[in-house]
Amino acid sequence: MGWENLINQSLQLLTVAPNLVLEVLQQPTIRNPIAVSLGAIAGALSRYYLSLWLAGTMGGGFPYATMFINLTGCLAMGFFFTVALEIPSIPPEVRLLVAVGFLGSYTTFSTYELDTLLLLRNAHSNNFALGNLSVAAFYWAGSAILGIISIQLGTILARWGK
């Protein structure tokens, strides 16, 4: 009698569970974090594999991968932000998935700051090396300036042909 009761209750749960899951997923308090999480997974993996590929292709003496990711992330953010403003029918979950999730984990400005510091430091100690100042300054300013230009370019591309 105990096993039969357990099986019946399990079967009842299996028939109710799909409806319960759909009902739960309709709540923004559940959908929004899921959207951000899924976007973040894709963004982080994209950054990771692109960084590996660029480091293998271009070498590790200069943080090409971080700079490239920051610039393409700024370009994509400028494009998506402009499109999202001009097409209000884009669901909030998609906006969160792309802007907060994907691009938030894809762009790497914390790594950008760390790379700048590492470029300033001497490779053999924690002391700052003045010889690295020009390389670090180029990387630091280049990422910021070209990032702003890339966001504007993304905006222009999003409006192109309208």
OpenMM code with the backbone's topology and positions (N, CA, C; nanometers):
from openmm import Vec3, app, unit

residues = "MET GLY TRP GLU ASN LEU ILE ASN GLN SER LEU GLN LEU LEU THR VAL ALA PRO ASN LEU VAL LEU GLU VAL LEU GLN GLN PRO THR ILE ARG ASN PRO ILE ALA VAL SER LEU GLY ALA ILE ALA GLY ALA LEU SER ARG TYR TYR LEU SER LEU TRP LEU ALA GLY THR MET GLY GLY GLY PHE PRO TYR ALA THR MET PHE ILE ASN LEU THR GLY CYS LEU ALA MET GLY PHE PHE PHE THR VAL ALA LEU GLU ILE PRO SER ILE PRO PRO GLU VAL ARG LEU LEU VAL ALA VAL GLY PHE LEU GLY SER TYR THR THR PHE SER THR TYR GLU LEU ASP THR LEU LEU LEU LEU ARG ASN ALA HIS SER ASN ASN PHE ALA LEU GLY ASN LEU SER VAL ALA ALA PHE TYR TRP ALA GLY SER ALA ILE LEU GLY ILE ILE SER ILE GLN LEU GLY THR ILE LEU ALA ARG TRP GLY LYS".split()
positions = [
    Vec3(0.0830, -0.1186, 0.0000),
    Vec3(0.0000, 0.0000, 0.0000),
    Vec3(0.0874, 0.1248, 0.0000),
    Vec3(0.2000, 0.1256, 0.0670),
    Vec3(0.2895, 0.2398, 0.0741),
    Vec3(0.3482, 0.2755, -0.0622),
    Vec3(0.3917, 0.1731, -0.1387),
    Vec3(0.4504, 0.1978, -0.2707),
    Vec3(0.3468, 0.2494, -0.3692),
    Vec3(0.2298, 0.1952, -0.3631),
    Vec3(0.1228, 0.2370, -0.4543),
    Vec3(0.0874, 0.3840, -0.4305),
    Vec3(0.0805, 0.4246, -0.3046),
    Vec3(0.0516, 0.5626, -0.2690),
    Vec3(0.1625, 0.6563, -0.3187),
    Vec3(0.2863, 0.6143, -0.3024),
    Vec3(0.4004, 0.6938, -0.3469),
    Vec3(0.3991, 0.7101, -0.4991),
    Vec3(0.3671, 0.6038, -0.5695),
    Vec3(0.3616, 0.6103, -0.7163),
    Vec3(0.2491, 0.7029, -0.7605),
    Vec3(0.1325, 0.6940, -0.6977),
    Vec3(0.0207, 0.7820, -0.7339),
    Vec3(0.0544, 0.9287, -0.7093),
    Vec3(0.1164, 0.9567, -0.5969),
    Vec3(0.1544, 1.0955, -0.5667),
    Vec3(0.2593, 1.1465, -0.6662),
    Vec3(0.3512, 1.0599, -0.7048),
    Vec3(0.4531, 1.0981, -0.8022),
    Vec3(0.3911, 1.1283, -0.9373),
    Vec3(0.2957, 1.0477, -0.9781),
    Vec3(0.2269, 1.0704, -1.1060),
    Vec3(0.1473, 1.2011, -1.1025),
    Vec3(0.0840, 1.2301, -0.9899),
    Vec3(0.0119, 1.3566, -0.9759),
    Vec3(0.1077, 1.4746, -0.9876),
    Vec3(0.2225, 1.4630, -0.9247),
    Vec3(0.3223, 1.5695, -0.9302),
    Vec3(0.3718, 1.5906, -1.0730),
    Vec3(0.3915, 1.4821, -1.1462),
    Vec3(0.4368, 1.4929, -1.2850),
    Vec3(0.3334, 1.5610, -1.3745),
    Vec3(0.2071, 1.5477, -1.3447),
    Vec3(0.1051, 1.6135, -1.4265),
    Vec3(0.0885, 1.7603, -1.3885),
    Vec3(0.1173, 1.7952, -1.2659),
    Vec3(0.1040, 1.9335, -1.2196),
    Vec3(0.2313, 2.0140, -1.2465),
    Vec3(0.3477, 1.9506, -1.2423),
    Vec3(0.4767, 2.0194, -1.2507),
    Vec3(0.4919, 2.1060, -1.3759),
    Vec3(0.4588, 2.0585, -1.4961),
    Vec3(0.4770, 2.1449, -1.6138),
    Vec3(0.3984, 2.2759, -1.6036),
    Vec3(0.2771, 2.2692, -1.5566),
    Vec3(0.1971, 2.3909, -1.5409),
    Vec3(0.2566, 2.4824, -1.4347),
    Vec3(0.3056, 2.4234, -1.3276),
    Vec3(0.3684, 2.5018, -1.2219),
    Vec3(0.4928, 2.5727, -1.2735),
    Vec3(0.5744, 2.5015, -1.3512),
    Vec3(0.6966, 2.5602, -1.4067),
    Vec3(0.6617, 2.6770, -1.4981),
    Vec3(0.5633, 2.6591, -1.5850),
    Vec3(0.5216, 2.7674, -1.6742),
    Vec3(0.4692, 2.8872, -1.5959),
    Vec3(0.3935, 2.8612, -1.4914),
    Vec3(0.3406, 2.9691, -1.4090),
    Vec3(0.4525, 3.0456, -1.3388),
    Vec3(0.5495, 2.9740, -1.2881),
    Vec3(0.6630, 3.0376, -1.2203),
    Vec3(0.7450, 3.1205, -1.3189),
    Vec3(0.7665, 3.0674, -1.4394),
    Vec3(0.8464, 3.1380, -1.5393),
    Vec3(0.7779, 3.2636, -1.5930),
    Vec3(0.6510, 3.2804, -1.5695),
    Vec3(0.5811, 3.4011, -1.6126),
    Vec3(0.6086, 3.5197, -1.5206),
    Vec3(0.6649, 3.4944, -1.4053),
    Vec3(0.6916, 3.6003, -1.3080),
    Vec3(0.8231, 3.6704, -1.3428),
    Vec3(0.8190, 3.8049, -1.3578),
    Vec3(0.9422, 3.8786, -1.3895),
    Vec3(1.0530, 3.8588, -1.2856),
    Vec3(1.0155, 3.8347, -1.1606),
    Vec3(1.1182, 3.8143, -1.0580),
    Vec3(1.1970, 3.6858, -1.0817),
    Vec3(1.1421, 3.5973, -1.1623),
    Vec3(1.2117, 3.4739, -1.1980),
    Vec3(1.2745, 3.4887, -1.3370),
    Vec3(1.1978, 3.5401, -1.4328),
    Vec3(1.2460, 3.5519, -1.5720),
    Vec3(1.3666, 3.6434, -1.5851),
    Vec3(1.3649, 3.7576, -1.5173),
    Vec3(1.4741, 3.8540, -1.5324),
    Vec3(1.6095, 3.7972, -1.4889),
    Vec3(1.6199, 3.7365, -1.3695),
    Vec3(1.7501, 3.6786, -1.3323),
    Vec3(1.7930, 3.5639, -1.4244),
    Vec3(1.6961, 3.4881, -1.4741),
    Vec3(1.7305, 3.3802, -1.5676),
    Vec3(1.7869, 3.4400, -1.6962),
    Vec3(1.7250, 3.5477, -1.7458),
    Vec3(1.7730, 3.6132, -1.8676),
    Vec3(1.9154, 3.6657, -1.8475),
    Vec3(1.9393, 3.7326, -1.7361),
    Vec3(2.0733, 3.7850, -1.7083),
    Vec3(2.1732, 3.6703, -1.6987),
    Vec3(2.1357, 3.5637, -1.6309),
    Vec3(2.2261, 3.4497, -1.6128),
    Vec3(2.2621, 3.3828, -1.7447),
    Vec3(2.1621, 3.3607, -1.8284),
    Vec3(2.1894, 3.2963, -1.9574),
    Vec3(2.2787, 3.3841, -2.0446),
    Vec3(2.2518, 3.5146, -2.0443),
    Vec3(2.3366, 3.6060, -2.1189),
    Vec3(2.4785, 3.6091, -2.0642),
    Vec3(2.4908, 3.6064, -1.9324),
    Vec3(2.6233, 3.6109, -1.8696),
    Vec3(2.7052, 3.4872, -1.9037),
    Vec3(2.6409, 3.3725, -1.9058),
    Vec3(2.7125, 3.2494, -1.9427),
    Vec3(2.7686, 3.2627, -2.0836),
    Vec3(2.6849, 3.3061, -2.1772),
    Vec3(2.7288, 3.3202, -2.3160),
    Vec3(2.8373, 3.4272, -2.3297),
    Vec3(2.8223, 3.5390, -2.2592),
    Vec3(2.9219, 3.6458, -2.2668),
    Vec3(3.0564, 3.6045, -2.2093),
    Vec3(3.0523, 3.5391, -2.0948),
    Vec3(3.1772, 3.4958, -2.0309),
    Vec3(3.2490, 3.3913, -2.1154),
    Vec3(3.1745, 3.2970, -2.1711),
    Vec3(3.2372, 3.1959, -2.2555),
    Vec3(3.2918, 3.2573, -2.3841),
    Vec3(3.2199, 3.3533, -2.4389),
    Vec3(3.2692, 3.4220, -2.5589),
    Vec3(3.3998, 3.4940, -2.5285),
    Vec3(3.4034, 3.5654, -2.4164),
    Vec3(3.5250, 3.6358, -2.3769),
    Vec3(3.6392, 3.5378, -2.3550),
    Vec3(3.6113, 3.4300, -2.2876),
    Vec3(3.7146, 3.3312, -2.2560),
    Vec3(3.7762, 3.2725, -2.3833),
    Vec3(3.6916, 3.2214, -2.4722),
    Vec3(3.7441, 3.1562, -2.5919),
    Vec3(3.8068, 3.2557, -2.6892),
    Vec3(3.7517, 3.3745, -2.6983),
    Vec3(3.8107, 3.4771, -2.7836),
    Vec3(3.9462, 3.5207, -2.7279),
    Vec3(3.9575, 3.5325, -2.5971),
    Vec3(4.0853, 3.5677, -2.5342),
    Vec3(4.1908, 3.4609, -2.5609),
    Vec3(4.1528, 3.3353, -2.5485),
    Vec3(4.2475, 3.2266, -2.5774),
    Vec3(4.2944, 3.2330, -2.7222),
    Vec3(4.2000, 3.2520, -2.8120),
    Vec3(4.2330, 3.2548, -2.9540),
    Vec3(4.3233, 3.3735, -2.9873),
    Vec3(4.2884, 3.4927, -2.9379),
    Vec3(4.3689, 3.6109, -2.9674),
    Vec3(4.5072, 3.6030, -2.9037),
    Vec3(4.5157, 3.5515, -2.7822),
    Vec3(4.6461, 3.5363, -2.7173),
    Vec3(4.7334, 3.4384, -2.7953),
    Vec3(4.6729, 3.3313, -2.8454),
    Vec3(4.7473, 3.2351, -2.9261),
    Vec3(4.7870, 3.2905, -3.0607),
    Vec3(4.7052, 3.3777, -3.1153),
    Vec3(4.7315, 3.4349, -3.2475),
    Vec3(4.8293, 3.5517, -3.2408),
    Vec3(4.8101, 3.6383, -3.1424),
    Vec3(4.8880, 3.7625, -3.1383),
    Vec3(4.9961, 3.7642, -3.0311),
    Vec3(5.0007, 3.6658, -2.9471),
    Vec3(5.1013, 3.6625, -2.8415),
    Vec3(5.0518, 3.7287, -2.7140),
    Vec3(5.1315, 3.7167, -2.6097),
    Vec3(5.0884, 3.7659, -2.4797),
    Vec3(5.1636, 3.8868, -2.4288),
    Vec3(5.2452, 3.9525, -2.5112),
    Vec3(5.3223, 4.0668, -2.4650),
    Vec3(5.2389, 4.1921, -2.4431),
    Vec3(5.1253, 4.2006, -2.5078),
    Vec3(5.0351, 4.3156, -2.4965),
    Vec3(4.8941, 4.2592, -2.4833),
    Vec3(4.8098, 4.3184, -2.4010),
    Vec3(4.6748, 4.2617, -2.3801),
    Vec3(4.5793, 4.2910, -2.4971),
    Vec3(4.6147, 4.2385, -2.6146),
    Vec3(4.5317, 4.2574, -2.7344),
    Vec3(4.3905, 4.2062, -2.7129),
    Vec3(4.3786, 4.0917, -2.6511),
    Vec3(4.2468, 4.0298, -2.6335),
    Vec3(4.1550, 4.1191, -2.5506),
    Vec3(4.2061, 4.1695, -2.4385),
    Vec3(4.1233, 4.2555, -2.3539),
    Vec3(4.0844, 4.3824, -2.4278),
    Vec3(4.1780, 4.4411, -2.4980),
    Vec3(4.1482, 4.5638, -2.5728),
    Vec3(4.0442, 4.5359, -2.6808),
    Vec3(4.0607, 4.4275, -2.7548),
    Vec3(3.9664, 4.3916, -2.8602),
    Vec3(3.8272, 4.3662, -2.8032),
    Vec3(3.8216, 4.2934, -2.6931),
    Vec3(3.6931, 4.2620, -2.6308),
    Vec3(3.6261, 4.3890, -2.5795),
    Vec3(3.7023, 4.4774, -2.5168),
    Vec3(3.6440, 4.6031, -2.4699),
    Vec3(3.5884, 4.6852, -2.5858),
    Vec3(3.6626, 4.6933, -2.6948),
    Vec3(3.6178, 4.7741, -2.8092),
    Vec3(3.4963, 4.7123, -2.8776),
    Vec3(3.4985, 4.5810, -2.8986),
    Vec3(3.3824, 4.5177, -2.9618),
    Vec3(3.2618, 4.5185, -2.8687),
    Vec3(3.2871, 4.5087, -2.7380),
    Vec3(3.1782, 4.5190, -2.6411),
    Vec3(3.1148, 4.6572, -2.6431),
    Vec3(3.1975, 4.7608, -2.6527),
    Vec3(3.1452, 4.8982, -2.6623),
    Vec3(3.0662, 4.9168, -2.7912),
    Vec3(3.1169, 4.8633, -2.9010),
    Vec3(3.0464, 4.8710, -3.0286),
    Vec3(2.9097, 4.8032, -3.0186),
    Vec3(2.9089, 4.6825, -2.9633),
    Vec3(2.7831, 4.6086, -2.9490),
    Vec3(2.6873, 4.6797, -2.8538),
    Vec3(2.7388, 4.7375, -2.7454),
    Vec3(2.6538, 4.8079, -2.6502),
    Vec3(2.5919, 4.9307, -2.7154),
    Vec3(2.6715, 5.0058, -2.7917),
    Vec3(2.6185, 5.1225, -2.8616),
    Vec3(2.5101, 5.0839, -2.9607),
    Vec3(2.5334, 4.9755, -3.0340),
    Vec3(2.4367, 4.9277, -3.1318),
    Vec3(2.3085, 4.8816, -3.0629),
    Vec3(2.3229, 4.7940, -2.9635),
    Vec3(2.2044, 4.7377, -2.8989),
    Vec3(2.1253, 4.8433, -2.8231),
    Vec3(2.1949, 4.9312, -2.7517),
    Vec3(2.1279, 5.0364, -2.6761),
    Vec3(2.0439, 5.1232, -2.7693),
    Vec3(2.0998, 5.1582, -2.8850),
    Vec3(2.0282, 5.2413, -2.9816),
    Vec3(1.9080, 5.1672, -3.0389),
    Vec3(1.9275, 5.0424, -3.0760),
    Vec3(1.8165, 4.9626, -3.1299),
    Vec3(1.7073, 4.9459, -3.0247),
    Vec3(1.7462, 4.9191, -2.9009),
    Vec3(1.6482, 4.8979, -2.7934),
    Vec3(1.5678, 5.0243, -2.7652),
    Vec3(1.6306, 5.1402, -2.7784),
    Vec3(1.5572, 5.2658, -2.7592),
    Vec3(1.4589, 5.2918, -2.8720),
    Vec3(1.4976, 5.2547, -2.9930),
    Vec3(1.4155, 5.2837, -3.1093),
    Vec3(1.3095, 5.1774, -3.1358),
    Vec3(1.3239, 5.0604, -3.0751),
    Vec3(1.2246, 4.9530, -3.0902),
    Vec3(1.1755, 4.9161, -2.9504),
    Vec3(1.0759, 4.9906, -2.9003),
    Vec3(1.0316, 4.9668, -2.7621),
    Vec3(0.9659, 4.8303, -2.7408),
    Vec3(0.9355, 4.7586, -2.8491),
    Vec3(0.8706, 4.6283, -2.8326),
    Vec3(0.9686, 4.5179, -2.7941),
    Vec3(1.0974, 4.5479, -2.7876),
    Vec3(1.1939, 4.4463, -2.7430),
    Vec3(1.1642, 4.4164, -2.5959),
    Vec3(1.1358, 4.2914, -2.5640),
    Vec3(1.0982, 4.2568, -2.4261),
    Vec3(1.2092, 4.2892, -2.3261),
    Vec3(1.1698, 4.3233, -2.2037),
    Vec3(1.2704, 4.3553, -2.1013),
    Vec3(1.3689, 4.2411, -2.0767),
    Vec3(1.3213, 4.1181, -2.0901),
    Vec3(1.4101, 4.0042, -2.0676),
    Vec3(1.5206, 3.9990, -2.1725),
    Vec3(1.4882, 4.0354, -2.2965),
    Vec3(1.5892, 4.0367, -2.4028),
    Vec3(1.6891, 4.1492, -2.3776),
    Vec3(1.6404, 4.2629, -2.3345),
    Vec3(1.7302, 4.3749, -2.3011),
    Vec3(1.8258, 4.3338, -2.1892),
    Vec3(1.7724, 4.2680, -2.0870),
    Vec3(1.8568, 4.2225, -1.9765),
    Vec3(1.9549, 4.1145, -2.0216),
    Vec3(1.9072, 4.0219, -2.1024),
    Vec3(1.9918, 3.9127, -2.1506),
    Vec3(2.1117, 3.9687, -2.2266),
    Vec3(2.0871, 4.0643, -2.3178),
    Vec3(2.1945, 4.1166, -2.4022),
    Vec3(2.2812, 4.2183, -2.3275),
    Vec3(2.2193, 4.3243, -2.2748),
    Vec3(2.2970, 4.4356, -2.2188),
    Vec3(2.3613, 4.4020, -2.0848),
    Vec3(2.2836, 4.3469, -1.9933),
    Vec3(2.3366, 4.3193, -1.8594),
    Vec3(2.4092, 4.1850, -1.8572),
    Vec3(2.3458, 4.0818, -1.9105),
    Vec3(2.4040, 3.9479, -1.9058),
    Vec3(2.5217, 3.9301, -1.9994),
    Vec3(2.4932, 3.9288, -2.1305),
    Vec3(2.5989, 3.8999, -2.2276),
    Vec3(2.7085, 4.0067, -2.2258),
    Vec3(2.6711, 4.1314, -2.2521),
    Vec3(2.7730, 4.2355, -2.2632),
    Vec3(2.8377, 4.2675, -2.1286),
    Vec3(2.7619, 4.2522, -2.0204),
    Vec3(2.8189, 4.2755, -1.8877),
    Vec3(2.9282, 4.1764, -1.8520),
    Vec3(2.9154, 4.0539, -1.8989),
    Vec3(3.0210, 3.9566, -1.8701),
    Vec3(3.1227, 3.9477, -1.9831),
    Vec3(3.0867, 3.9933, -2.1009),
    Vec3(3.1790, 3.9909, -2.2144),
    Vec3(3.2841, 4.1017, -2.2033),
    Vec3(3.2413, 4.2233, -2.1719),
    Vec3(3.3374, 4.3323, -2.1606),
    Vec3(3.4156, 4.3187, -2.0313),
    Vec3(3.5346, 4.3681, -2.0325),
    Vec3(3.6270, 4.3336, -1.9241),
    Vec3(3.7026, 4.4546, -1.8714),
    Vec3(3.6306, 4.5577, -1.8288),
    Vec3(3.7020, 4.6758, -1.7846),
    Vec3(3.7754, 4.6554, -1.6526),
    Vec3(3.7350, 4.5586, -1.5724),
    Vec3(3.8152, 4.5311, -1.4534),
    Vec3(3.9479, 4.4673, -1.4952),
    Vec3(3.9432, 4.3820, -1.5934),
    Vec3(4.0660, 4.3237, -1.6464),
    Vec3(4.1493, 4.4313, -1.7156),
    Vec3(4.0825, 4.5240, -1.7804),
    Vec3(4.1498, 4.6374, -1.8448),
    Vec3(4.2329, 4.7156, -1.7431),
    Vec3(4.1753, 4.7418, -1.6280),
    Vec3(4.2491, 4.8153, -1.5248),
    Vec3(4.3669, 4.7338, -1.4721),
    Vec3(4.3439, 4.6047, -1.4520),
    Vec3(4.4515, 4.5183, -1.4043),
    Vec3(4.5636, 4.5105, -1.5074),
    Vec3(4.5286, 4.4964, -1.6346),
    Vec3(4.6300, 4.4909, -1.7395),
    Vec3(4.7112, 4.6200, -1.7450),
    Vec3(4.6459, 4.7328, -1.7245),
    Vec3(4.7174, 4.8611, -1.7223),
    Vec3(4.8193, 4.8624, -1.6091),
    Vec3(4.7771, 4.8200, -1.4924),
    Vec3(4.8678, 4.8144, -1.3779),
    Vec3(4.9851, 4.7206, -1.4061),
    Vec3(4.9547, 4.6055, -1.4641),
    Vec3(5.0612, 4.5095, -1.4935),
    Vec3(5.1583, 4.5629, -1.5980),
    Vec3(5.1077, 4.6394, -1.6933),
    Vec3(5.1968, 4.7008, -1.7916),
    Vec3(5.2874, 4.8055, -1.7265),
    Vec3(5.2371, 4.8718, -1.6245),
    Vec3(5.3174, 4.9711, -1.5535),
    Vec3(5.4266, 4.9070, -1.4681),
    Vec3(5.3988, 4.7894, -1.4173),
    Vec3(5.4933, 4.7231, -1.3273),
    Vec3(5.6050, 4.6549, -1.4057),
    Vec3(5.7149, 4.6454, -1.3418),
    Vec3(5.8272, 4.5714, -1.3971),
    Vec3(5.7924, 4.4226, -1.3912),
    Vec3(5.8268, 4.3486, -1.4916),
    Vec3(5.7937, 4.2060, -1.4975),
    Vec3(5.8577, 4.1258, -1.3839),
    Vec3(5.9675, 4.1767, -1.3257),
    Vec3(6.0398, 4.1002, -1.2240),
    Vec3(6.0137, 4.1458, -1.0810),
    Vec3(5.9324, 4.2505, -1.0651),
    Vec3(5.9046, 4.2979, -0.9290),
    Vec3(5.7705, 4.3695, -0.9266),
    Vec3(5.7323, 4.4152, -0.8094),
    Vec3(5.6086, 4.4909, -0.7959),
    Vec3(5.6315, 4.6409, -0.8078),
    Vec3(5.7499, 4.6817, -0.8468),
    Vec3(5.7798, 4.8234, -0.8619),
    Vec3(5.7320, 4.8733, -0.9976),
    Vec3(5.6963, 5.0000, -1.0006),
    Vec3(5.6568, 5.0598, -1.1271),
    Vec3(5.7820, 5.0848, -1.2113),
    Vec3(5.7734, 5.0563, -1.3395),
    Vec3(5.8848, 5.0778, -1.4304),
    Vec3(5.8480, 5.1893, -1.5273),
    Vec3(5.9250, 5.2959, -1.5263),
    Vec3(5.8942, 5.4108, -1.6114),
    Vec3(5.9012, 5.3756, -1.7598),
    Vec3(5.9811, 5.2761, -1.7961),
    Vec3(5.9923, 5.2360, -1.9363),
    Vec3(5.8617, 5.1817, -1.9924),
    Vec3(5.7760, 5.1297, -1.9050),
    Vec3(5.6479, 5.0748, -1.9486),
    Vec3(5.5368, 5.1792, -1.9502),
    Vec3(5.5679, 5.3006, -1.9072),
    Vec3(5.4664, 5.4043, -1.8956),
    Vec3(5.3988, 5.4350, -2.0295),
    Vec3(5.4763, 5.4457, -2.1360),
    Vec3(5.4163, 5.4801, -2.2656),
    Vec3(5.3267, 5.3675, -2.3171),
    Vec3(5.3665, 5.2432, -2.2984),
    Vec3(5.2836, 5.1302, -2.3424),
    Vec3(5.1556, 5.1250, -2.2605),
    Vec3(5.1681, 5.1415, -2.1292),
    Vec3(5.0508, 5.1393, -2.0414),
    Vec3(4.9575, 5.2554, -2.0730),
    Vec3(5.0142, 5.3740, -2.0967),
    Vec3(4.9320, 5.4911, -2.1276),
    Vec3(4.8585, 5.4721, -2.2598),
    Vec3(4.9270, 5.4151, -2.3594),
    Vec3(4.8621, 5.3883, -2.4878),
    Vec3(4.7454, 5.2916, -2.4693),
    Vec3(4.7686, 5.1857, -2.3963),
    Vec3(4.6641, 5.0863, -2.3724),
    Vec3(4.5469, 5.1474, -2.2960),
    Vec3(4.5759, 5.2193, -2.1877),
    Vec3(4.4729, 5.2779, -2.1028),
    Vec3(4.3910, 5.3815, -2.1791),
    Vec3(4.4573, 5.4776, -2.2418),
    Vec3(4.3866, 5.5835, -2.3148),
    Vec3(4.3250, 5.5299, -2.4435),
    Vec3(4.3971, 5.4419, -2.5118),
    Vec3(4.3460, 5.3865, -2.6375),
    Vec3(4.2162, 5.3107, -2.6179),
    Vec3(4.2087, 5.2311, -2.5141),
    Vec3(4.0846, 5.1564, -2.4874),
    Vec3(3.9691, 5.2509, -2.4574),
    Vec3(3.9938, 5.3532, -2.3757),
    Vec3(3.8868, 5.4462, -2.3385),
    Vec3(3.8415, 5.5303, -2.4575),
    Vec3(3.9350, 5.5879, -2.5294),
    Vec3(3.9004, 5.6753, -2.6425),
    Vec3(3.8375, 5.5953, -2.7555),
    Vec3(3.9008, 5.4844, -2.7920),
    Vec3(3.8443, 5.4028, -2.8996),
    Vec3(3.7122, 5.3385, -2.8577),
    Vec3(3.6933, 5.3161, -2.7274),
    Vec3(3.5652, 5.2642, -2.6774),
    Vec3(3.4523, 5.3629, -2.7010),
    Vec3(3.4772, 5.4901, -2.6733),
    Vec3(3.3750, 5.5930, -2.6982),
    Vec3(3.3455, 5.6024, -2.8476),
    Vec3(3.4492, 5.5995, -2.9283),
    Vec3(3.4312, 5.6033, -3.0742),
    Vec3(3.3530, 5.4801, -3.1197),
    Vec3(3.3824, 5.3646, -3.0621),
    Vec3(3.3122, 5.2413, -3.0998),
    Vec3(3.1647, 5.2459, -3.0618),
    Vec3(3.1322, 5.3037, -2.9457),
    Vec3(2.9911, 5.3173, -2.9078),
    Vec3(2.9195, 5.4072, -3.0085),
    Vec3(2.9832, 5.5182, -3.0467),
    Vec3(2.9217, 5.6078, -3.1452),
    Vec3(2.9073, 5.5370, -3.2798),
    Vec3(3.0072, 5.4599, -3.3191),
    Vec3(2.9994, 5.3845, -3.4441),
    Vec3(2.8848, 5.2832, -3.4383),
    Vec3(2.8682, 5.2177, -3.3241),
    Vec3(2.7557, 5.1248, -3.3070),
    Vec3(2.6221, 5.1953, -3.3221),
    Vec3(2.6117, 5.3157, -3.2685),
    Vec3(2.4895, 5.3951, -3.2822),
    Vec3(2.4643, 5.4295, -3.4285),
    Vec3(2.5677, 5.4720, -3.4988),
    Vec3(2.5550, 5.5061, -3.6418),
    Vec3(2.5129, 5.3830, -3.7211),
    Vec3(2.5761, 5.2680, -3.6941),
    Vec3(2.5413, 5.1446, -3.7661),
    Vec3(2.3966, 5.1026, -3.7393),
    Vec3(2.3514, 5.1224, -3.6157),
    Vec3(2.2144, 5.0841, -3.5827),
    Vec3(2.1131, 5.1706, -3.6579),
    Vec3(2.1501, 5.2918, -3.6874),
    Vec3(2.0575, 5.3845, -3.7565),
    Vec3(2.0795, 5.3881, -3.9070),
    Vec3(2.1795, 5.3193, -3.9560),
    Vec3(2.2131, 5.3207, -4.0978),
    Vec3(2.0970, 5.2650, -4.1802),
    Vec3(2.0622, 5.3333, -4.2839),
    Vec3(1.9568, 5.2875, -4.3733),
    Vec3(1.8166, 5.3234, -4.3297),
    Vec3(1.8019, 5.4000, -4.2258),
    Vec3(1.6676, 5.4373, -4.1807),
    Vec3(1.6236, 5.5659, -4.2448),
] * unit.nanometer
topology = app.Topology()
chain = topology.addChain("A")
for resn in residues:
    res = topology.addResidue(resn, chain)
    for name in ("N", "CA", "C"):
        topology.addAtom(name, app.Element.getBySymbol(name[0]), res)
